Amino acid sequence: MDLILLLVLGLLVQQSPGLSWGAPGLGVPDTLYPWRHAPTQSRMRRAWVIPPISVSENYKRLPYPLVQIKSDKQPLGGVIYSIQGPGVDEEPRGLFSIDKFSGRVFLNAVLDRELTDRFRLRAFALDLGGSALEEPTDLEIVVVDQNDNRPVFRQQLFTGHVQEGAVPGTFVTRAEATDADDPETDNAVLRYSILEQGAPQLFSIDEVSGEIRTVQVGLDREGVAVYNLTLQVADMSGDGLTATASAIITLEDINDNAPSFTREEFSMQATEAISGVDLGRLEVEDKDLPGSPNWVARFTILEGDPDRQFAIRTDPKTNEGVLSVVKPLDYESREQYHLRVGVQNEAPLQVATPRAERSQARVSVRVLDVNEPPVFHENPLRTSLAEGAAPGTFVATFSAQDPDMNQLQRLRYTKDYDPGDWLQVDGATGHIQTQRELSPHSPFLQGGWYRAIILVEDDASPPNTATGTLSIEILEVNDHAPELAPAGGSLCSAPDLGAGLLLGATDEDLPPHGAPFHFQLSPRMPGLAQNWTLSQINMSHARLQLRHQVQEGLHRLSLLLRDSGQPPQQREQPLNVSVCHCSQDGTCLPGASALRADGAGISLAALVVVLASLILLLILSLVAAFLARSRQRSWDKVALNGLRDDLRDNILNYDEQGGGEEDQDAYDMDQLCHPAGLRALSVRLGRPLLRWDAPSNCGHPQPRHVLPADPAAIQDFINEGLHAADSDPSVPPYDTALIYDYEGDGSVAGTLSSILSSHGDEDQDYSCLRDWGPRFARLADLYGPT
């Protein structure tokens, strides 16, 4: 019942003239009593539902009273009113205010519906002590829209594409606009239109949706490629505020124009024997979009070129046809060519488009005569020759002819490449023969082929040269017999032990003159077949086995080997087989086999005895030689003890190595300086002393030369001494130069021999050098009789 009573009271308030209010300009509304209570009511209750308060945006007579609220709890002046909410103490602040004693609510600033379309405030009634007299009540303020915003296009430039020749009603593009005003009012109802598009009127726009479409035929890209439209949009259903934008519509090309030649006939000329050159250009025109498949021309040679010697390509920049020669022309065969050429686009032509009048043209090509190089009848030329062919063997005739038949020219043949200098070429005929024998192992043979390059040149001015390749296959000849490998081995004496002896063969000849090889026991020794058997394993190997047990040791066999060449080559070859005692696994036991060699051989023990004997004999020889030298040195020191030493004539050798203290022994030259003392010593010893500068008992000392008194005669003196030394057969070949010098008073010793003395020493006896010790014994062996 309370809820129904409240609803009825609300309706009465809304219909009461004293409680109505309106928008600005309609007068100040009556006072509202949102907290009025019945006299008998004992508790606080909200009695009123306050409708929204409307106020127009952009109202500028401020401050403007919106409404007045009152409470009947206290007498006038005993209530304090206040409001809270957006526009008061919340952003945006300062829009609304209330008189705290009278309860009047005022608008204090211009409102913008596009920013905030409504405000919700709360009203409070307090006593003078600040205590709430009533519960808070809501105040809703609605901002009424005004047409204060122009429509705005989403973009200032719209673009669209449509093919030329499109049918009416073809969609092109769509224009869009917005309006910030209230969409529920006419302020935001938009209408589109085309302000300007030129003549004729080819496009239209839907005023509601903004779609732009074609309205009639006649779109031709070759006439007008781009259309510029000016668009307009207006609110208030077309009667309000307006805005404009542009639309650019581009026509897309279709192949509605056929290409055509600019002329009906073209003339060109070409040089014979040359290919890959351009002769000229074929000009065409096409109104379609340059660079598109509707514009690019494709040329075809319709007739006049049965051998396909010409080709036409398209220049991508100019769309011209470039005629070129792809195969060499021959003036002697044909002097003039008449071609018929056609042209069309890459893209197919539209069905309704008429063909061009000049889609075909005639091209005349005149061939120019030039001096052409000679041409070999066969190039490359291949032939064959047996290996080892003798010098002067005919190889081939590598001939050529001059294609210039109307000119009498001579040809000359030469070699350009002959790595082995093996061939000889006849310069007039091209006849080729060998000039030396070619080894089959020549490094210039590649896979059995020998390659040479032959040149032929005409006598024109300037001359022309042609190059030919001559390939000669060197045929293999069966000139080598197979050879056994290995030439020996071992076998078990028991036939049932071991796998036998595996034998192989090699042949220097190449297939087919090599394997398969045939192995056979020598027919000259028929007894071999009684003990031995030979079985073929594969094309190059055979197995040797025993038929029954034979004596252990070295057995000499003879095998006959034959190859598969034509005619076959064969060789009989010895085979040394060592038969040994084997274990059960077929392995020769130690010491059970003879020495595997190509001869009879000796045992290891005998070899050790021989080597030991040789070493012992060498040691005894060295000991005897050392003892003999020691005795000889002791005797020489005693015999020469009384002679006066002349330190100037002693020769000391300090650069010998490896001889111990004996390297420091000096040869006493006093014996050579004082031969008279030596003679006295020989008297005391009872035997003559041997001379070390001549063989024993052969030759006599040379007469003493008189020194020249005149210095100018010294040269003659030296030459005479040199001649005498060279002619003296009694001097040993000392390995030193002849020294000419004064030898002291009373010296009767002859001159020493020179290393240059090379005459008359064939009959010398050098055995006396052995008395000088082991060092000179070796020299005696070198110069003594052998």
Stockholm file with secondary structure:
# STOCKHOLM 1.0

chainA/1-786         MDLILLLVLGLLVQQSPGLSWGAPGLGVPDTLYPWRHAPTQSRMRRAWVIPPISVSENYKRLPYPLVQIKSDKQPLGGVIYSIQGPGVDEEPRGLFSIDKFSGRVFLNAVLDRELTDRFRLRAFALDLGGSALEEPTDLEIVVVDQNDNRPVFRQQLFTGHVQEGAVPGTFVTRAEATDADDPETDNAVLRYSILEQGAPQLFSIDEVSGEIRTVQVGLDREGVAVYNLTLQVADMSGDGLTATASAIITLEDINDNAPSFTREEFSMQATEAISGVDLGRLEVEDKDLPGSPNWVARFTILEGDPDRQFAIRTDPKTNEGVLSVVKPLDYESREQYHLRVGVQNEAPLQVATPRAERSQARVSVRVLDVNEPPVFHENPLRTSLAEGAAPGTFVATFSAQDPDMNQLQRLRYTKDYDPGDWLQVDGATGHIQTQRELSPHSPFLQGGWYRAIILVEDDASPPNTATGTLSIEILEVNDHAPELAPAGGSLCSAPDLGAGLLLGATDEDLPPHGAPFHFQLSPRMPGLAQNWTLSQINMSHARLQLRHQVQEGLHRLSLLLRDSGQPPQQREQPLNVSVCHCSQDGTCLPGASALRADGAGISLAALVVVLASLILLLILSLVAAFLARSRQRSWDKVALNGLRDDLRDNILNYDEQGGGEEDQDAYDMDQLCHPAGLRALSVRLGRPLLRWDAPSNCGHPQPRHVLPADPAAIQDFINEGLHAADSDPSVPPYDTALIYDYEGDGSVAGTLSSILSSHGDEDQDYSCLRDWGPRFARLADLYGPT
#=GR chainA/1-786 SS CHHHHHHHHHHHHHHCGGGCCCSTTSCCCCEECTTCCCTTCCSCCCCCCCCCEEEETTCCSCSEEEEEECCSSSCTTSEEEEEESBTTTBSSTTSEEECTTTCEEEECSCCCTTTCSEEEEEEEEEETTSCBSSCCEEEEEEEECCSCCCCEESCSEEEEEEETTCCTTCEEEECCEECCSCTTSGGGCCEEEEEECCSSCCEEECTTTCEEEECSSCCCTTTCSEEEEEEEEESGGGTSCEEEEEEEEEEECCSCSCCEESCSEEEEEEETTCCSEEEEEECEECCSCTTSTTTCEEEEEEESCTTCCEEEEECTTTCCEEEEESSCCCTTTCSEEEEEEEEEESSCCCTTSCCCTTSEEEEEEEEECCCCCCEESSSSEEEEEETTCCTTCEEEECCEECSCTTSCCCEEEEEEECTTCCEEECTTTCEEEESSCCCTTCTTCBTTEEEEEEEEEECSSSCCEEEEEEEEEEECCCCCCCEEESSEEEEESSTTSSCCEEEEEECSSCTTSSCSCEEEECTTCTTHHHHEEEEECSSSEEEEEESSCCCSEEEEEEEEEECSSSSCCEEEEEEEEEEECBCTTSCBCTTCSCCCSSSCCCCHHHHHHHHHHHHHHHHHHHHHHHHHHHHHHHHHHHHTTTSCCCGGGCBCCCCCCSCGGGGGCCBCTHHHHCHHHHHHHHHHHTSCCCCSSSCTTCCCCCCCCCCCSSGGGHHHHHHHHHHHHHHCTTSCCCSSCCCCCCCCTTCCCCCCCCTTCCSSCTTCCCGGGGGGCHHHHHHHHHHSCC
#=GC SS_cons         CHHHHHHHHHHHHHHCGGGCCCSTTSCCCCEECTTCCCTTCCSCCCCCCCCCEEEETTCCSCSEEEEEECCSSSCTTSEEEEEESBTTTBSSTTSEEECTTTCEEEECSCCCTTTCSEEEEEEEEEETTSCBSSCCEEEEEEEECCSCCCCEESCSEEEEEEETTCCTTCEEEECCEECCSCTTSGGGCCEEEEEECCSSCCEEECTTTCEEEECSSCCCTTTCSEEEEEEEEESGGGTSCEEEEEEEEEEECCSCSCCEESCSEEEEEEETTCCSEEEEEECEECCSCTTSTTTCEEEEEEESCTTCCEEEEECTTTCCEEEEESSCCCTTTCSEEEEEEEEEESSCCCTTSCCCTTSEEEEEEEEECCCCCCEESSSSEEEEEETTCCTTCEEEECCEECSCTTSCCCEEEEEEECTTCCEEECTTTCEEEESSCCCTTCTTCBTTEEEEEEEEEECSSSCCEEEEEEEEEEECCCCCCCEEESSEEEEESSTTSSCCEEEEEECSSCTTSSCSCEEEECTTCTTHHHHEEEEECSSSEEEEEESSCCCSEEEEEEEEEECSSSSCCEEEEEEEEEEECBCTTSCBCTTCSCCCSSSCCCCHHHHHHHHHHHHHHHHHHHHHHHHHHHHHHHHHHHHTTTSCCCGGGCBCCCCCCSCGGGGGCCBCTHHHHCHHHHHHHHHHHTSCCCCSSSCTTCCCCCCCCCCCSSGGGHHHHHHHHHHHHHHCTTSCCCSSCCCCCCCCTTCCCCCCCCTTCCSSCTTCCCGGGGGGCHHHHHHHHHHSCC
//
